[in-house]
Amino acid sequence: MSGIDFGARRPTPVVMTLIVSFVAVFIVMALLVRFAAFGPELYSSLILNPPDVVLGKVWMLLTYALLHDLGSTFHLLMNGLMLFFFGPELETRWGRRRFIAFVVLTALGGSLAVMATWALGLSAAPVLGASGIVLG
């Protein structure tokens, strides 16, 4: 059968690692922001904010993809579900290395799209979440 099968299946290792990482980072960041004095500053230093990237905070080009809106679990849930349903098929077909490269490149592609919209004056809002990966 040459079609894509989106039936119920177990998540593959990289997909499961990503989902667990997203949830763990969400929980840790929520606790730090709530209870640690440095939490809010740490959280904002990881969100993709184009002016900060231009000033040298290049890690934001990737770290934004690990964060989700702490005010709502819906964003995390939707990114996780999309990854759960579509990721295993890609990881199975491509293999772990190629899938990991794809995840990193789509995260970078998402951040470069944000940087481009900022450079064109179309948006100045900071960005966070794995939507770039999921939509890629």
N, C-alpha and C positions, 0 to 999 in steps of 0.2 A: 504494500500500500504506500503510495507516494504522498498522500495528503498529510496535513498537520493534524495531530491528535491532541485535542484539548480536554480529554476526559480526565477523570480523577486519577491522580498519580502522586507518588511521594515526591516532595521537593528534592532536587539534586543538591549535592554538597555546597556548591557556591551559592545557589539561590537560598538555601537554608542559612548559610553563614551571613549573607546579606540581610535577610529578614531579622535574624536574631541580633545582628549588629545594630540595625535601625531601632529595634525595640530597646536594646540595652542603652544605646546612646540617648534615646528619648528619656528613659527613666533616670539615668545618671544626670543628664542636663536639667531635668525638672527638679531633681533633688538639690543640685548645686545652685540653681537659680533661686530656689526657695530658701535654702538653709545656709549657704556659704556666701560670705561677703564678696568674694571674687566671682561668684557664679554668673551674674548678669553680664559682667565684663567679658568673661570667657566665652559665653554664648554669643555675644555680639561680635567677638573677634573671629568667630568661625563662620558666620553668615556671609554670603557673597554680597559685598557692598562695593560696587565698581570704583568709586573714588579711592577707597582704601587699597584696592588692588593696584591701582595706578601709583599709589604711594609706596608700594613694595610688599604688601601683604598678599603675596601670590598663593599662599596655601589656601586662601579662600576659594580659589578656582576649583578645588576638590572637596574641601571640608563641608561646604554648604550642602552637598548631597547626602551627608550623613545626618543632618539635622532635620527636624520637623517642628511645626508650630506647636509650642507647648500649651497653647490655649485650647487646642482641639485635637483629639485623637483621630478624627476623620481623615485628615491628610495622611497620617501614618498608615491607617488602615487601608486606604485606597491604594497607596503606593505599594504596600505589602501584598495586597490581593492581586494587583496587576502583575507584580513580579512572580508571585506564586503560580499564577495561571499561564503566563507566557514564557517565563525564564527557563523552566526545565526543558522545554522543547528545544530552545536555542542551545542550552548547555549540552544537551544530549547530542544534538547534531554537530555542533562545532567543537566540542571538547572544552575542558576546563580553562586551559590557557587562552584560547581564542575568545571564550565567553568573558573571562576576566578583562582581557584587553578591550573588548567591546564595552563593558561596563565603565571602565576608566575613560575611554574615548567619548562615550555618550555623556558622561558627567562633565568632561572638559568641553564638549560641544555645546552643552546647555549653558555652561558659564560663559563661553565665548559669544553665544547668542545674546546673553544678558549684557555683556560688555559692549556688544555692537549696538544694542538698542539704547544703552546709556550714551555711547559716543555720538549717536545720531540725535540725541536729545529727546528720544521717544519715551524713556522711562528713567526714573532715578531711584526706584524702590529697591531696597535690599531683597535678596532672594534666598530661600532655603528649601530643602526637600529633594527627594530622589525622583522627582517628576522628569527631569532631564534624562535619567537612566531609563525609566519606565517608558517614556514616550519614544526614546531611541529604539 
